[in-house]
């Protein structure tokens, strides 16, 4: 079940965009915070570490842009449009690369092919934007074509050096990557930004739940990331009833609480720790069957992402034990 609201999203009035700046809209046609989310930001750490524009760790060393992600690989089939963040002229494209999860053993996706299927747009004044990891065969533009803000460039995929479906947006000024959330200084972070490149600055979400689901056993992590792990209907003789939470932005000390209730009340209520920084992760909890059959009827799984001792975000999933 997708979240209806994100309980903790930090936002404030957007700083003004300077007259000489590019003004950006979102590069993806989705409801940010409901059916897509920002997984990674541009790295602002000059050393070997990684930090985003708020001084938190939603980035990795050397990351040059912002990743607007879909919840699972199954969502690629929704053909979510990648759109021009500002008007300009297409200067380069690539199509034809396979959509698949990048793993080091796959090879062949380093260098200039790491972007996968992509589009480069010149906006004038030294500004350009690059859109990476589009779905093979989805591109709708050609070099030399003028595009308006919001023009469809293609759809979200997982081509190139990508481990999850997303569009990676890199913004450049005179060939240098710029953080659209804090363009004034390449390395500073934290505090109020003096200016931004966004028409409306997306709220900062410091981690949270991507998806929750139910199953008759603890699922494989790859099935969770693929969006194929959930079983909406379980049989009365299922060996177990399990609920899982798929999350991002995990930090040491975070917790995932999983409660399962059914016709007879609460079956289990467990709190599972997060012991290290994790870009994406999942936790699962449940109960093994100890009787001849599970009571039939409707069950509810409630997953809560806890940080600093308080619930940061919560999602629920409903499922059935069949007659």
C-alpha positions as CSV (number, residue, x, y, z in Angstrom):
1,X,0.0,0.0,0.0
2,X,1.4,3.4,-1.0
3,X,1.5,6.1,1.7
4,X,-1.2,8.7,1.8
5,X,0.9,11.2,3.7
6,X,4.5,11.5,4.8
7,X,4.4,12.4,8.4
8,X,7.8,14.2,8.5
9,X,8.8,16.2,5.5
10,X,10.9,19.3,6.2
11,X,9.8,22.3,4.1
12,X,9.8,26.1,4.3
13,X,9.1,29.0,2.0
14,X,11.3,28.7,-1.1
15,X,14.2,31.1,-1.4
16,X,14.0,33.4,-4.4
17,X,15.5,32.3,-7.7
18,X,18.0,34.9,-9.0
19,X,17.2,36.5,-12.3
20,X,20.3,35.0,-14.0
21,X,19.5,31.5,-12.7
22,X,17.6,28.7,-14.4
23,X,14.1,28.0,-12.9
24,X,13.4,24.3,-12.6
25,X,10.2,22.3,-12.2
26,X,10.2,18.6,-11.3
27,X,11.8,16.3,-13.9
28,X,9.2,13.6,-13.3
29,X,5.4,13.5,-13.7
30,X,4.4,12.0,-10.4
31,X,2.9,12.9,-7.0
32,X,6.1,13.5,-5.0
33,X,5.7,11.9,-1.6
34,X,2.9,9.6,-2.7
35,X,4.1,7.5,-5.8
36,X,7.7,8.7,-6.1
37,X,10.3,10.1,-3.7
38,X,13.8,11.6,-3.7
39,X,16.3,8.8,-2.9
40,X,19.6,10.7,-3.2
41,X,20.8,14.3,-3.4
42,X,24.0,15.8,-4.8
43,X,27.0,15.1,-2.7
44,X,28.4,18.2,-1.0
45,X,31.3,16.6,0.9
46,X,34.6,17.6,-0.6
47,X,36.3,14.5,0.8
48,X,35.6,10.8,0.8
49,X,32.4,11.0,2.7
50,X,28.9,12.0,1.5
51,X,26.4,14.6,2.7
52,X,23.4,16.3,1.2
53,X,22.4,19.9,1.3
54,X,21.0,19.6,4.8
55,X,24.2,18.0,6.1
56,X,22.5,14.6,6.3
57,X,23.6,11.4,4.5
58,X,21.1,11.0,1.6
59,X,23.8,10.9,-1.0
60,X,26.9,8.9,-1.8
61,X,30.5,10.0,-2.5
62,X,30.7,11.9,-5.8
63,X,27.0,11.8,-6.6
64,X,26.4,14.6,-9.1
65,X,22.7,15.1,-9.1
66,X,19.3,14.3,-7.6
67,X,17.5,10.9,-7.9
68,X,13.7,10.9,-8.2
69,X,12.8,7.3,-7.6
70,X,9.8,5.0,-8.1
71,X,8.9,2.7,-5.2
72,X,9.7,-0.7,-6.9
73,X,10.8,-2.1,-10.3
74,X,7.2,-3.1,-10.9
75,X,6.4,0.6,-11.2
76,X,8.4,0.9,-14.4
77,X,5.4,-0.6,-16.2
78,X,3.4,2.5,-15.2
79,X,5.4,4.4,-17.8
80,X,5.9,7.4,-15.5
81,X,6.9,10.4,-17.7
82,X,10.3,12.0,-17.5
83,X,9.8,15.7,-18.4
84,X,11.9,18.7,-19.2
85,X,12.5,20.7,-16.1
86,X,12.9,23.9,-18.1
87,X,12.5,25.0,-21.7
88,X,15.5,24.5,-24.0
89,X,17.0,22.6,-26.9
90,X,17.9,18.9,-26.9
91,X,21.6,18.5,-27.7
92,X,22.1,14.8,-27.2
93,X,20.3,11.6,-26.5
94,X,21.0,7.9,-26.0
95,X,18.5,5.0,-26.3
96,X,18.7,1.2,-26.7
97,X,20.4,0.2,-23.4
98,X,18.7,-2.6,-21.4
99,X,16.7,-2.0,-18.3
100,X,18.3,-4.1,-15.6
101,X,19.6,-3.8,-12.0
102,X,23.2,-2.7,-12.1
103,X,25.6,-5.0,-10.3
104,X,29.4,-4.9,-10.5
105,X,29.5,-8.3,-12.2
106,X,27.3,-7.0,-15.0
107,X,30.1,-4.7,-16.2
108,X,30.0,-2.4,-19.2
109,X,28.2,0.5,-17.5
110,X,31.0,2.7,-16.5
111,X,32.3,5.9,-18.0
112,X,29.9,7.8,-20.2
113,X,27.4,4.9,-20.4
114,X,26.7,5.0,-16.6
115,X,23.8,7.4,-17.4
116,X,22.1,4.7,-19.5
117,X,19.4,6.0,-21.8
118,X,19.3,9.7,-21.4
119,X,18.7,13.2,-22.7
120,X,20.8,16.4,-22.5
121,X,19.1,19.8,-22.8
122,X,20.8,23.2,-23.3
123,X,18.9,26.0,-21.6
124,X,21.1,28.9,-22.7
125,X,23.3,31.1,-20.4
126,X,25.6,28.2,-19.7
127,X,22.8,26.1,-18.1
128,X,22.1,22.5,-19.1
129,X,20.2,19.6,-17.6
130,X,20.8,15.8,-18.0
131,X,18.2,13.1,-17.4
132,X,19.5,9.5,-16.9
133,X,18.3,5.9,-16.6
134,X,15.3,6.2,-18.9
135,X,13.4,3.2,-20.1
136,X,14.7,1.6,-23.3
137,X,12.6,2.6,-26.3
138,X,10.7,5.3,-24.4
139,X,12.6,8.4,-25.7
140,X,10.4,10.9,-27.6
141,X,12.9,13.7,-28.5
142,X,15.7,14.1,-31.0
143,X,18.8,16.3,-31.0
144,X,18.0,19.8,-32.2
145,X,14.4,19.7,-31.0
146,X,13.1,22.6,-28.9
147,X,11.2,21.5,-25.8
148,X,8.9,23.4,-23.5
149,X,8.9,23.1,-19.7
150,X,7.0,19.8,-19.0
151,X,7.6,18.3,-22.4
152,X,7.8,14.5,-22.2
153,X,11.3,13.2,-22.8
154,X,10.7,9.5,-22.1
155,X,9.7,7.4,-19.1
156,X,11.5,6.2,-16.0
157,X,13.5,3.1,-16.3
158,X,16.6,1.4,-14.8
159,X,19.1,1.5,-17.6
160,X,22.8,2.3,-17.1
161,X,24.4,2.2,-13.6
162,X,21.1,2.1,-11.7
163,X,20.1,-0.1,-8.8
164,X,16.5,1.1,-8.6
165,X,14.1,2.7,-11.0
166,X,14.6,6.5,-11.1
167,X,15.5,9.5,-13.2
168,X,18.8,11.1,-12.2
169,X,18.8,14.8,-12.8
170,X,22.1,16.6,-13.1
171,X,22.1,20.4,-13.4
172,X,25.2,22.1,-14.8
173,X,26.4,25.7,-15.2
174,X,29.3,26.1,-17.7
175,X,30.0,22.4,-17.5
176,X,30.1,22.2,-13.7
177,X,27.5,20.3,-11.7
178,X,25.3,22.5,-9.5
179,X,23.1,21.5,-6.6
180,X,19.6,22.9,-7.4
181,X,18.7,22.9,-3.7
182,X,21.7,25.1,-2.7
183,X,23.5,26.5,-5.8
184,X,25.4,29.3,-4.0
185,X,28.2,27.1,-2.5
186,X,29.3,23.7,-3.7
187,X,30.3,22.5,-0.2
188,X,28.3,24.2,2.5
189,X,25.2,22.6,4.0
190,X,22.6,23.0,6.7
191,X,20.7,26.2,7.6
192,X,18.4,28.1,5.3
193,X,19.5,28.2,1.7
194,X,19.9,31.8,0.3
195,X,18.6,30.8,-3.1
196,X,17.4,27.7,-4.9
197,X,16.9,26.8,-8.6
198,X,13.4,25.3,-8.1
199,X,10.2,27.2,-8.9
200,X,8.8,25.3,-5.9
201,X,11.4,23.6,-3.8
202,X,10.5,20.0,-3.1
203,X,10.2,19.2,0.7
204,X,13.1,17.4,2.2
205,X,12.2,13.9,3.4
206,X,15.0,12.5,5.6
207,X,14.1,8.8,5.1
208,X,11.0,6.8,5.4
209,X,8.8,4.0,4.1
210,X,8.7,3.1,0.4
211,X,6.3,0.2,0.5
212,X,4.7,-2.3,2.9
213,X,3.2,-5.7,2.2
214,X,2.1,-9.1,3.5
215,X,3.3,-12.7,2.7
216,X,3.2,-16.2,4.0
217,X,7.0,-16.2,4.7
218,X,9.8,-13.7,4.9
219,X,10.3,-12.6,1.3
220,X,13.5,-12.3,-0.6
221,X,14.9,-8.8,-0.7
222,X,15.0,-8.8,-4.5
223,X,11.3,-9.6,-4.6
224,X,10.6,-6.7,-2.2
225,X,12.6,-4.3,-4.5
226,X,10.9,-5.7,-7.6
227,X,7.4,-5.1,-6.1
228,X,6.4,-8.8,-6.4
229,X,6.7,-9.9,-2.7
230,X,3.2,-9.1,-1.5
231,X,0.5,-11.8,-1.2
232,X,-2.8,-10.0,-0.7
233,X,-4.6,-13.3,0.0
234,X,-3.2,-16.0,2.3
235,X,-4.5,-19.5,2.8
236,X,-5.7,-20.8,6.2
237,X,-2.9,-23.4,6.2
238,X,-0.1,-20.9,5.4
239,X,3.0,-21.7,7.5
240,X,3.2,-18.1,8.7
241,X,1.7,-14.6,8.4
242,X,4.4,-12.0,7.7
243,X,4.3,-8.2,7.2
244,X,7.3,-6.3,5.8
245,X,8.3,-2.7,5.4
246,X,10.6,-1.5,2.6
247,X,12.4,1.8,3.6
248,X,15.1,4.2,2.6
249,X,17.5,6.6,4.3
250,X,18.2,4.3,7.3
251,X,20.5,5.5,10.0
252,X,22.0,3.6,13.0
253,X,19.5,3.8,15.9
254,X,16.4,3.8,13.6
255,X,13.8,1.2,14.2
256,X,11.0,-0.4,12.3
257,X,8.0,-1.4,14.3
258,X,5.6,-4.1,12.8
259,X,2.2,-4.9,14.3
260,X,-0.2,-7.5,12.8
261,X,-3.8,-7.7,13.9
262,X,-6.5,-10.0,12.8
263,X,-10.0,-11.3,13.7
264,X,-8.7,-12.3,17.1
265,X,-6.9,-9.1,17.9
266,X,-3.1,-8.4,17.8
267,X,-1.0,-11.4,16.6
268,X,2.4,-9.8,17.0
269,X,4.0,-6.4,17.8
270,X,7.8,-6.3,17.1
271,X,10.3,-3.5,16.9
272,X,13.4,-4.3,14.8
273,X,16.6,-2.2,14.9
274,X,18.6,-0.5,12.1
275,X,22.3,-0.8,13.0
276,X,24.0,1.0,10.1
277,X,23.5,3.5,7.3
278,X,21.4,2.0,4.5
279,X,20.2,3.7,1.3
280,X,17.4,1.1,1.0
281,X,16.5,-1.8,3.3
282,X,13.6,-3.9,4.5
283,X,12.5,-5.5,7.8
284,X,9.9,-8.2,8.2
285,X,8.1,-9.8,11.2
286,X,5.4,-12.3,11.7
287,X,4.1,-15.3,13.5
288,X,4.2,-19.0,12.6
289,X,1.0,-21.0,12.6
290,X,0.5,-23.0,15.8
291,X,-3.0,-24.2,15.2
292,X,-4.7,-26.2,12.4
293,X,-5.6,-23.1,10.5
294,X,-5.5,-19.3,10.7
295,X,-8.9,-17.6,11.4
296,X,-10.3,-16.5,8.1
297,X,-11.0,-12.8,7.6
298,X,-9.3,-9.4,7.2
299,X,-5.9,-8.7,8.7
300,X,-4.0,-5.4,9.1
301,X,-0.3,-4.8,9.1
302,X,1.0,-1.5,10.5
303,X,4.6,-0.5,9.9
304,X,6.1,2.5,11.7
305,X,9.5,4.0,10.9
306,X,10.9,5.3,14.2
307,X,13.8,7.8,14.5
308,X,15.0,9.3,17.8
309,X,12.3,7.4,19.7
310,X,9.3,8.8,17.8
311,X,7.3,7.6,14.8
312,X,8.5,9.4,11.8
313,X,6.2,7.7,9.3
314,X,3.6,5.0,9.2
315,X,1.9,2.9,6.6
316,X,-0.7,0.1,6.8
317,X,-1.5,-2.9,4.6
318,X,-4.7,-4.9,4.5
319,X,-4.8,-8.6,3.5
320,X,-7.1,-11.6,3.7
321,X,-7.0,-15.1,5.0
322,X,-9.3,-16.9,2.5
323,X,-12.3,-18.9,3.4
